[in-house]
Amino acid sequence: MRRLALILLVPLCLLALAAPSFSAAPVKPSTLTAVVNVDGTLARGSGAVSSEALGVDGQYLVTFNRNVSQCAYVGAGGEANAFPADDAITIGASPSDTNVNAVFIQEYDAILGFDSYSSGFHLIVVC
């Protein structure tokens, strides 16, 4: 009886080992955007729900409709409806330490020795 069970069990184990493995489909990255005016108001965006100037020159908080704490951030200086874009603006972006749905922005004037500087900006968040 044990021999018969072993004979039946071995082919089943081999089938299980030879079966193709199915993994989850790759997740398509989602892209969120925000265009923020110099006064901190949200001009437009995709997934952005609000923005605000934090009262310190060059510091802003942009809030999105989902958790962005593990995403990548890219910022560029520029007003929402004005030409030309601000030049020599350095933008630092990091997850907010108070809200997982928000990104903290710090702007600097790259020409004036990295002094804090307020300017409108464009923000792309890729998750």
Secondary structure as UniProt FT lines:
FT   HELIX           2..18
FT   STRAND          31..36
FT   TURN            38..39
FT   STRAND          42..53
FT   TURN            57..58
FT   STRAND          59..64
FT   TURN            69..70
FT   STRAND          72..77
FT   STRAND          89..95
FT   TURN            100..101
FT   STRAND          102..109
FT   TURN            110..113
FT   STRAND          115..116
FT   STRAND          121..126
//
